[in-house]
């Protein structure tokens, strides 16, 4: 039995040694392949960092927000009797949304109305008596106070009854409903979320150099990133007086929605701020950028080799990118062929 165990152990050890040798062989082959690639020059095309005139017009991206948005809360107490508007329905300001049971409130209003009328008649009688000095001035004053008190009670009762009819405070669309028939409401209970997207605000950010080029009232061309290229006319309605921690300024652009309200709050949008002026800038073709505009890099060619370098970009046009930092005028930048490049690889310029 022990002999069999020893044989099994020897087989396992030999298998482990064989696997390790095979793994080392594969790693050596991979390193050799990489070395072979590095020894070969990768063909690329290059461009030169040049200073040129750049249109001062710029674009900025942001999110659409509704022109009005609110959560409607209950101002009354009682059981919901009817629900007239539901999620997705469009409503007008003042339109009835729901009805709360109001029989008790109606009775309170009737009582308050009766008390107010009685107090008014009592005051008229007391004034006649006071003219003949049949009552004291204190009694007359108490009658006057009773009229004021009952009138206040009447107003309060009428308001309670009116609040049992829940109406829309703004025009818009029901985005969410929190009640059903039979729900019991108390003051502060959430009823509806209503948003008005007939107009929207596109909230974007502008740099310190860009914010100086725009003013309130400027017309702006706006596109929804999710749209089919449809353009909307926007108007600059607000510009922040103070920059945020990233030295960007909040800018609000008001946009009138299409007739079918195809723009939705939360969508991404792009605003084009057209400026009839130019400035000097270092420019590179858009295809020279490796990775995204948010984390841009380029390959710089030096002494026949390509080196990856981080850059900072500014304005981005359809086919050009402004370079703010990272490269110098005259440096050679790989424009195409980057897909095969790694840091320090040899290149041959086509």
Secondary structure, DSSP 8 states (H G I E B T S, - for coil): -HHHHHHHHHHHHHHHHHHHHHHHHHHHHHHHHHHHHHHS-EEEEEEE-EEEEEES-EEEEEEEEEEEEEEEE--S-EEEEEE---TT-EE-TT-EEEEE--HHHHHHHHHHHHHHHHHHHHHHHHHHHHHTT-S-HHHHHHHHHHHHHHHHHHHHHHHHHHHTEEE-SS-EEEEEE---TT-EE-TT-EEEEEEEEEEEEEEEEE-HHHHTT--TT-EEEEEETTSSS-EEEEEEEEE-SS--TTS-EEEEEEEE--TT----TT-EEEEEE--S-EEEEEEEEGGG-BS-STT-EEEEEETTEEEEEE-EEEEE-SSEEEEEES--TT-EEEEE-GGG--TT-BEEE-
